[in-house]
Amino acid sequence: MPIRLPPDLMVSVSGFRGRVGQSVTPELFAGLAAAYGSFLQAEGDGDHVVVGRDSRTSGPMLVRAAVAGLLSAGCRVTELGIVPTPTLMLAVRDTGAAGGLGVTASHNPAEWNALKFAVKGGTFLPPDRMARFQALVRGEDPTRAPWDGITTPIRDDSWPERHLERILDLPFLDLDRIQAQRIRVALDCVNGAGGVIMPELLTRLGCEVHGMGLEPNGRFPRDPEPTAANLRGLCDLVTAGGARVGLAVDPDADRLSLVDERGRPLGEDLTLALAADVVLARRPGTVVTNLSTSRVLDDVAAHHGCRVIRAPVGEINVVVRMIAEGAVVGGEGNGGVIVPALHNTRDAAAGAALLLQYLAAQPDVPLSERIARLPSYRIVKEKVSFPRDRLDDAYAALIRHLPAGDSDRSDGLRLEWPTEASWLHVRPSGTEPVVRLIAEAREPASARTLVDTARHSLRTVAGT
């Protein structure tokens, strides 16, 4: 029978996610995995699937269900255990596997989990293929293997080490220079999968590491999204230990957030800009990011004589555009850095290595001083509840209330006022049941006014 998806399951280009024991169950994951195994074989990709997970306590249960589903569809399965999502994606690409499954809800709280779907080549399912897969899930029964077509999964624990080696081989890094400085780093892995790779990477780069949340046990000591508001503990660790920088990652280590040497959280928007500065200094080229990323990236790219192209929010949307444009670096303003010289996925560990290169280039200049030299913008982000079937009405109201120089409807509604260096982006989240309001301007009050106006327009349309 086709799979009946729970009504409160979040289904998007980012995969299938929900709360464990409610919309997310072993039965659902077994069915989705069987459907995915059938899908990959029907599309001619093959039958080898690589599976990894983050550290959530529901992970062992749900991985077993997903592996059972894949085996029932006649797939050959390689299990990686607890690994960062970028490590999983690297394994999918380098083994030539038909695809991969990541059991991870990324930045969502501990009670959530999800399935992420990778394809041959180590990227997530592109939107057109995701649409075909969702149609199969809703309309067809997976093809099942006979008793003598079911294989035994194998375990391969080598991929964190391989991932480390690939990062250290990046042509943008001067390893001797970084290692010689013995950079003191405060690190927060929120007891997620980053603990598998981040401490070792920093140690090999010669850093003195002061860590918290390094045990990958899934017991998140704070809200796991590495936003500035959630990094108080890391800020204190930076100042207590005299670190030059603080690094925080989310549970599956595809997002990186920064804290400067004064213990001030820089948020996630500067991560990509600083990483891009390192890459473009050695390999100028096109940069691709999403519609919600800070303008500071445009300023950094312009400094190197390069251009920025924007795509809809969602890693795969950025990756598809990066491949089409031959981009040398890209990512998202949520702390996701994508370096095609390594692979085509967001990678917090790669971002951390590039950030250390950024610091090593000017060892006598504190991070806060270097940041102060960049054009200053203020970004405001909020989440609101809003009926998604009324979003078109809300967009129309916003266009009436906020006439803009430029508008973009490829992902919700983005309004931009180039001469004022400000913009507003309103879009439904693909990972949470909310609508996101994001605005940026030179002055905090201006960004706040844009978000407040957007929130008021949504409430008026909703009649609340």
Disulfide bonds with the S-S distance in Angstrom:
none
